[in-house]
Amino acid sequence: MGISGMVADMDPRVTASDYDEIEKLISSEDSPVGIDAKKTHVIIIQKLLQIEQRLERLERPVAREDT
């Protein structure tokens, strides 16, 4: 099993097709490490912002209960 297979198997919530789609999205033959770092960071930051917004929505009702 190659490294990509091991990584895909690490998190059972990531399907092989999702993993392949992400891999295609961030890959770059011009990069010595095989991925486009800028594109990868934009995706990560966007996802973190989505998580932050979701967390804020979940925390609002709890914060109101505490006051």
C-alpha positions as CSV (number, residue, x, y, z in Angstrom):
1,M,0.0,0.0,0.0
2,G,1.4,3.4,-1.0
3,I,1.4,6.5,1.3
4,S,-1.8,7.8,-0.3
5,G,-3.6,4.6,0.5
6,M,-2.4,4.7,4.1
7,V,-3.5,8.4,4.5
8,A,-6.9,7.6,3.0
9,D,-7.3,4.8,5.5
10,M,-6.4,7.0,8.5
11,D,-9.8,8.7,8.7
12,P,-12.8,6.5,7.9
13,R,-15.0,9.5,7.3
14,V,-13.0,10.4,4.1
15,T,-14.1,8.2,1.3
16,A,-11.6,7.1,-1.3
17,S,-13.5,9.2,-3.9
18,D,-13.4,12.3,-1.7
19,Y,-9.7,11.7,-1.1
20,D,-9.0,11.3,-4.8
21,E,-11.0,14.5,-5.6
22,I,-9.0,16.5,-3.0
23,E,-5.7,15.0,-4.2
24,K,-6.5,16.1,-7.8
25,L,-7.6,19.5,-6.6
26,I,-4.3,20.4,-4.8
27,S,-1.8,18.4,-6.9
28,S,0.9,20.3,-8.8
29,E,3.5,18.8,-11.1
30,D,5.5,22.1,-10.8
31,S,5.9,21.7,-7.0
32,P,8.8,19.6,-5.6
33,V,6.4,18.2,-3.0
34,G,3.6,17.4,-5.5
35,I,1.0,19.9,-4.2
36,D,0.1,23.5,-4.8
37,A,0.8,25.0,-1.4
38,K,-1.1,28.2,-2.0
39,K,-4.2,26.4,-3.2
40,T,-3.9,24.0,-0.3
41,H,-3.7,26.8,2.3
42,V,-6.6,28.6,0.8
43,I,-8.7,25.4,1.1
44,I,-7.6,24.9,4.7
45,I,-8.3,28.5,5.7
46,Q,-11.7,28.5,4.0
47,K,-12.6,25.3,5.9
48,L,-11.4,26.7,9.2
49,L,-13.5,29.8,8.6
50,Q,-16.6,27.6,8.0
51,I,-15.9,25.7,11.2
52,E,-15.5,28.9,13.1
53,Q,-18.8,30.3,11.8
54,R,-20.5,27.0,12.7
55,L,-19.0,27.0,16.2
56,E,-20.2,30.6,16.8
57,R,-23.7,29.6,15.7
58,L,-23.6,26.7,18.1
59,E,-22.2,28.7,21.0
60,R,-24.7,31.6,20.8
61,P,-27.6,29.7,22.4
62,V,-25.3,28.4,25.1
63,A,-23.9,31.9,25.8
64,R,-27.5,33.3,26.2
65,E,-28.3,30.6,28.8
66,D,-25.3,31.6,30.9
67,T,-26.4,35.2,31.2
